[in-house]
Amino acid sequence: MSHASKKYQRNCTKRPQSPVTVAEGVGILKKLEGAKFDETVELAVKLGIDPKNTSHAVRGSYSLPHGIGKEMRVIVFADGDAAKAAKAAGALEVGAEDLAKKILDGWMEFDVAIAHPAMMRHVGKLGRVLGPQGKMPSPKSGTVTDNIGPAVREFKAGKVEFRSDDGGNVHCVVGKKSFPPEHLVANVDAFLDHLRTLRHASVKGNFISKVTLSATMSPGVPIAVASSAS
């Protein structure tokens, strides 16, 4: 059984026990002892949804105001003019049946897969491979689209994909620990505001029930959120 490091334990004593504002949470997170690399900052949101009710499921993509501090590796399933647009926009790989075979053979060196609707006959067979990793193209996440060029540019710049899990939680990268505090605050606020727009009408009570902010090697800092009850 693994044990928390002494640094992690020290950081646990420095985090608040009660929820704080986003700005306060970011300030606390940046003061915690960090790793030797630039840690990724992630937001974990517990939603007041019924995970077994498919209409409550939350899924989408969103361009954060200040990006996530990383250029994403994007591949595209397209041909013809759409393939040319993908290459011009900087896609890592562009293909059709050949690209699907490459992935089925084990190649997974990419972060986001985008597909033109006409390519779904090739992409469909990849569900069992890409689905578990959250990389399967989907209209809801904006990764199945006719507008290939703009989609590639947005996802390369750090447009984030998210989806609720079996526990009704949503996890989203909101930047790097080295970001200026105001950039992290703006990213968190913008994502939470966007998330609120995805509430299904049948969800009762608070839609956002708990929010935690953390870095790669840090404990979570509880964030206070305004009541979102209906």
N, C-alpha and C positions, 0 to 999 in steps of 0.2 A: 504494500500500500504506500503510495507516494505521500510525502509530507510537504507542507508549504515551506518555502525558504524563509530564512530569518528576515530578509528584506521584505518579503510579502507580508510577514507577520507584523513587522514594524509599520508598514503602510496601512494595515488593517486598523491599527490604533489611531491613525491620523484621519481616517474618513469619518464623516458624520453619521450618527445613528438615525437621525431624522432627515427627511427630504429637504434639499436646499434648492435655490433657484439655479437655472442653467448657468448663469454667469458665475455664481459661487461654486457650482460643481466643477466647471472647467478650471477655475482658479485652484481648487483643491487638487484636482487631477494633475495639473502641471507641476505642483509642488511635491508630489509623491516621488519617492526614489525610483528612478527609471532604469531601463536596460541600456546596453551599450549601443543599441540601434534606435532608429527613430520609430517608436511604437505607433501602431495603428490605433485610432480611437474609435470605439464602437458604441452604438446605442442599442440597448435591449428594451423592448416595449412589450409589456404584458397587456393584451387586449381583453376587454370584457365580452368576448364572443364565444359561441358554442363551436369548438373546433370540428365537431361532427356534422354541423350544419354547413353544407357546401355553399349556401348563399351568404354565409358569414365570412367565408374565406377572403383574405386580403392578399392581393398580389399586384405588383406594378413595377414601374421604374421611375426614377426621378433624378433630375440634374441639380445637384447641390450648388448653391451660390458660389462656393469657393473650391469645388471639386473635392477629390479625396487624396490628392498628393501623389497619385500614381497614374501612369499612362497604361491603360488596359490593352491586352492583346486580343484583337477582334478578328474572328474569321467570318466568312460570308458564303452562304449557299446561293449562288446566282449564276446566270449566264447572260450572254448578249450585252446590251447596254447597261443593265444592272450590274453585271460583273465589272464592266469598265468603270462605273461610278464607284464601286467598292474599292477597286485598286487605286483610283485617283484619290480617294478619301483616306488611304493608308491602311487598308485591311491587311492583316498578317498573311492570310491564306484566302483564296477565292476558288470555289469549285462547285461541283454538283455531285454526281454519283461517285466520282473519284475521291472527293473530300470525305464523303460518308464512309467509303471503304477504309480510308486512312484512319479515321476515328475508330471504326469497328476493329481495326487491326491493333489498336492500343494507343494511338497518338492523342494526347490530351494537353498539349502545351499551349493552351489559350485560356482566356478568362471569360469571353463572351462569344456566343454564336448567334449570328443574325441570318435570317433566311427570307428570300423573296417568296411570296405565296405560291408561286408556280413550282417552287423547289420542295414543297412539303412531301411530295411522293418519295423523295430521297431521304428527307430528314426524319420522317415518321418512324423509320426502322431504328433510329438512334435513341428512342425514348428510354429504353432500359439502361442505356449507358450514360446519357446526358441528364436524364431526369433526377437520379439520386444526387448529382452534383449541382443541381440548380442551374444547369447550362442549356437546358432544352429550349429552343426558340418558341415563343408564345406571343400571340397578338396582345394579350393583356399586359405583358411586360415591355411591349414595343419592339420586340426582337423578330417579329414576323411583320414585314412591312414592304410597301411598294417604294418607299422613299429611302432607298439603300444608302446613298451618299450621306445625307444628314444624320441618319442613324449611326453609321460608322463613326463619324466625327464626334457625336455626342457620347457614345459609349467609350471611345478611346480616351476622351477627356475626363472620364470618371463618372458617367451617369450610372447610378446604382440601381440594381435590381433587388427586390425584396419580396418575401412571401411569408404568410403566417404558417407556423409549424403545427404539429399535432397537439401542442400544448397551448395554442393560441398566442404564441409569442412571435414578434417580428424583430429581426436583428439587422442592423444597417451600419456600415462603415460611414463615419462622418468626418474623416480627415486623419491627420497625423499629429502626434503630440507636439511637434515643433511648430505647428500652425500658430499664428497670433491668436490670442484668446478670443478676440472679437470675431475671427473667422470661424472658429469652432462653435461659438455661440450662435452665429448666424446660420450655420449649417444645421445645427440641432433644432433650432426654432423653425426653420423652413421645412425640415423633414416632418416634424410633428404636426405642423399646420397642414401639410399635404396629406399626412396619414388620416387626419380628421375628416378630410373630404371623401374618404373611401368607406365611411361607415354605412352599413346596410340599414335600411329603414326598420328592419325587424329586430335590431339589436337593442336591448333594454339596459337601463342603468348606465354606468360609466363605460365609455368606449375605450378610453385609455386609463387603465387602472394602476399601472406601475411603470416607472421609467428608471433605468440604471445606465450610467455612463462609466465606461472603463477603458483602460489602455491594454495593450497586449499582455503585459506582465503585472497588471495592477488589480486590486480588488475593485468591485463596483461601487460607485458613488450614487446614492439614491437622489433622484431629481423630482422636485415637486411639480405637479402638473395641475392646471385648472380643471375644475370639474367638467366632464363632458357628458353628463347625464342628459337624457332626452327630456 
